[in-house]
Amino acid sequence: MLLAVLFSNAEGNILLERFHGVPAEERLHWRSFLVKLGADNLKGAKNDELLVASHKSVYIVYTVLGNICIYVVGKDEYDELALAEVIFAITTSVKDACSTKTPTERIFLDKYGKICLCLDEIVWMGMLENTDKDRVRRLTRLKPLAEG
């Protein structure tokens, strides 16, 4: 199961988070842990460079994109290889939604709704749904359904 997808800025402020199957009382721990992990390791990291960690029998894959840090946490079948596929789908869709390879916090927040829709199409109820950027783009077009 995918336990968490979290976006933060370089200062560690949470921009967007999605938890699946994580009790509310544990979420603060995960937020703090992930932001500290990024602060310790993402300084000087290149865009899309994947870093891997494990903690309490879960896997964590994280990266930086512009000045946005992205963390994906999984367990069981979502090991570091599966999480690399998830984070690739997320970063590709964020770049597409923001129309830039290195989104700033401002651009990210301007496109917040679109990014949330993309994230919902990629990860649903803790499971990976779509990895194809073009399919995610089609599913998040925000056009009314054709009557038929």
C-alpha positions in Angstrom: 0.0 0.0 0.0 1.1 3.6 -0.7 1.0 5.1 2.8 1.8 8.7 1.9 2.5 11.2 -0.8 3.8 14.5 0.5 5.0 17.7 -1.1 6.9 20.4 0.8 8.8 23.5 0.0 12.6 23.9 0.7 11.9 25.3 4.1 9.9 22.3 5.1 6.4 23.7 4.9 3.9 21.1 3.7 2.2 22.1 0.5 0.2 19.0 -0.2 -0.2 15.6 1.5 -2.2 12.5 1.1 -2.2 9.7 3.7 -3.7 6.2 3.2 -4.1 3.8 6.1 -2.1 6.0 8.4 -3.8 6.8 11.7 -4.3 10.5 12.4 -2.1 10.4 15.5 0.9 9.1 13.4 0.6 11.7 10.6 2.5 14.4 12.5 5.4 11.9 13.1 5.5 11.2 9.4 5.4 14.8 8.4 8.2 15.7 10.7 10.3 12.6 9.8 10.0 13.2 6.0 10.7 16.9 6.2 13.8 16.3 8.4 14.9 13.5 6.0 14.7 15.9 3.1 16.4 18.8 5.0 19.3 16.4 5.7 19.7 14.8 2.3 18.1 17.0 -0.5 20.5 19.9 -0.2 22.4 20.0 -3.4 20.4 17.2 -5.0 19.7 17.5 -8.7 16.1 17.7 -10.1 14.6 14.2 -10.4 17.5 12.6 -8.6 15.9 9.8 -6.5 16.9 9.1 -2.9 15.8 6.0 -1.0 15.4 5.4 2.7 13.6 2.9 4.9 12.0 3.4 8.3 9.8 1.1 10.4 9.5 -1.6 7.7 8.4 1.0 5.1 10.2 2.3 2.1 10.6 6.0 1.2 11.6 7.4 -2.2 12.0 11.2 -2.4 13.3 13.8 -4.8 13.4 17.5 -5.4 11.8 19.2 -8.4 12.6 22.9 -8.6 12.2 24.1 -5.0 9.5 21.4 -4.3 10.4 18.3 -2.3 8.3 15.2 -3.1 8.1 12.1 -0.8 6.4 8.8 -1.4 6.1 6.2 1.4 5.0 2.6 0.8 5.0 -0.8 2.3 4.6 -4.4 1.3 4.5 -4.6 -2.5 5.4 -0.9 -2.8 9.1 -1.4 -2.4 11.7 1.1 -3.6 11.4 0.0 -7.2 7.6 0.4 -7.3 7.9 3.7 -5.5 10.3 4.9 -8.1 7.7 4.3 -10.7 5.1 6.2 -8.6 7.3 9.2 -8.0 8.2 9.3 -11.7 4.5 9.4 -12.7 4.0 12.2 -10.1 6.9 14.3 -11.1 6.0 14.0 -14.8 2.4 15.0 -14.1 3.5 17.9 -11.9 5.9 19.2 -14.6 3.1 18.9 -17.1 0.5 20.6 -14.9 3.0 23.5 -14.1 4.2 23.7 -17.7 7.8 23.8 -16.5 10.6 21.3 -15.7 11.5 23.1 -12.5 8.3 24.5 -10.8 8.6 27.1 -8.1 6.4 27.1 -5.0 4.3 29.9 -6.5 3.7 28.0 -9.8 2.9 24.9 -7.7 0.3 26.7 -5.6 -1.2 28.4 -8.7 -1.7 24.9 -10.2 -2.7 23.3 -6.9 -6.1 22.1 -8.1 -4.8 20.6 -11.2 -2.0 18.9 -9.3 -4.5 17.4 -6.8 -6.6 16.0 -9.7 -3.4 14.5 -11.2 -2.5 13.0 -7.9 -5.9 11.5 -7.5 -5.6 9.9 -10.9 -2.2 8.4 -10.2 -2.8 7.2 -6.6 -6.3 6.1 -5.5 -7.0 4.7 -2.1 -3.4 3.8 -1.5 -2.9 2.0 -4.8 -1.2 3.0 -8.0 -3.8 3.7 -10.7 -2.2 5.4 -13.7 1.4 6.0 -14.7 0.9 7.3 -18.2 1.2 11.1 -18.3 -1.1 11.4 -21.4 -3.8 9.3 -19.8 -3.6 11.4 -16.6 -3.8 14.6 -18.6 -6.9 13.3 -20.4 -8.5 12.3 -17.2 -7.9 15.7 -15.6 -9.0 18.0 -18.4 -12.0 19.4 -16.4 -14.4 19.2 -19.3 -18.0 18.1 -18.8 -18.8 14.6 -19.7 -20.4 14.1 -23.1 -24.0 13.1 -22.9 -24.6 9.8 -24.7 
